[in-house]
Amino acid sequence: NACHAIRGVGTFCFNDPATTEIYTVATERVASDDYKTKVKDQPAAATPEDYIIQAIHFPNAYVVPECPQGACAAGIMPQNFQQSIAEADFKNLVAYLNTLK
């Protein structure tokens, strides 16, 4: 199972990138040539919020190259998360993630 940790909230796994500063990471990522040239089957996100949405809805569009245990792998993230959460809850999740700077 894939999972992420937020500093101060608890540690859930050690395999995946922390989301403690996801907005900052997303800001850097949308500006990076690595992301812009390696994103697949989706247009590159233009904003950090769009990147976060893309990363949840289309997790294999860009597989982060570095995880705590080494290279990240495609297919670990749920491929249908958007189907398992109400739209209002998803918007609240994205709004919360956008506060993690």
C-alpha positions in Angstrom: 0.0 0.0 0.0 1.1 3.5 -0.8 1.0 6.2 1.8 2.4 9.5 2.8 3.3 11.2 6.1 2.8 14.7 7.3 5.3 15.9 9.9 3.6 16.3 13.2 0.6 14.1 12.3 2.3 10.7 12.5 4.3 8.4 10.3 2.4 6.0 8.2 5.0 4.5 5.9 8.6 4.8 5.1 8.4 4.1 1.3 6.8 7.2 -0.1 7.7 10.9 -0.2 6.5 13.0 2.7 3.7 15.4 2.0 4.7 17.8 4.8 5.7 20.5 2.3 3.8 19.3 -0.8 2.8 22.8 -2.0 6.5 23.9 -2.0 7.5 20.7 -3.7 4.7 21.1 -6.3 5.8 24.7 -6.9 9.3 23.5 -7.6 8.1 20.6 -9.7 5.9 22.5 -12.1 9.0 24.8 -12.8 11.4 21.8 -13.4 12.4 20.7 -16.8 12.4 17.1 -15.5 8.7 17.3 -14.8 7.9 19.2 -18.0 9.7 16.7 -20.2 8.7 13.5 -18.4 5.0 14.0 -17.7 3.0 11.4 -19.7 -0.5 11.2 -21.1 -1.4 14.6 -19.5 -0.4 18.2 -20.2 2.1 19.5 -17.7 0.4 21.3 -14.8 0.9 25.0 -14.8 0.2 25.6 -11.1 1.1 23.8 -7.8 -2.6 23.2 -7.2 -3.0 21.7 -10.7 0.1 19.5 -10.0 -1.4 18.2 -6.8 -4.7 17.4 -8.5 -2.9 15.7 -11.4 -0.7 13.7 -9.0 -3.9 12.3 -7.3 -6.1 11.8 -10.3 -3.3 10.6 -12.6 -0.6 9.3 -10.4 1.4 7.7 -13.2 1.5 10.9 -15.3 4.7 11.8 -13.5 6.4 9.3 -11.2 8.6 11.1 -8.7 12.2 9.9 -9.3 13.2 9.9 -5.6 11.6 8.1 -2.7 13.1 7.6 0.8 14.0 4.0 -0.1 15.3 4.7 -3.6 13.6 5.1 -6.9 9.8 5.5 -6.9 7.8 3.0 -8.9 4.8 3.5 -11.2 1.6 1.8 -10.2 1.9 2.1 -6.5 -0.6 4.9 -6.0 -4.3 4.1 -6.4 -5.3 4.6 -10.0 -9.0 5.4 -9.2 -8.8 7.5 -6.0 -11.1 10.1 -7.6 -13.9 7.5 -7.7 -13.6 6.7 -4.0 -14.0 10.3 -2.7 -16.9 12.8 -2.9 -16.0 15.8 -5.0 -16.5 18.2 -2.0 -14.1 16.0 0.1 -11.6 16.0 -2.8 -11.7 19.8 -3.0 -11.2 20.0 0.8 -8.2 17.6 0.5 -6.6 19.6 -2.2 -7.2 22.9 -0.3 -5.6 21.3 2.8 -2.6 20.0 0.8 -2.1 23.5 -0.6 -1.5 24.8 2.9 1.4 22.5 3.4 4.3 24.8 2.6 
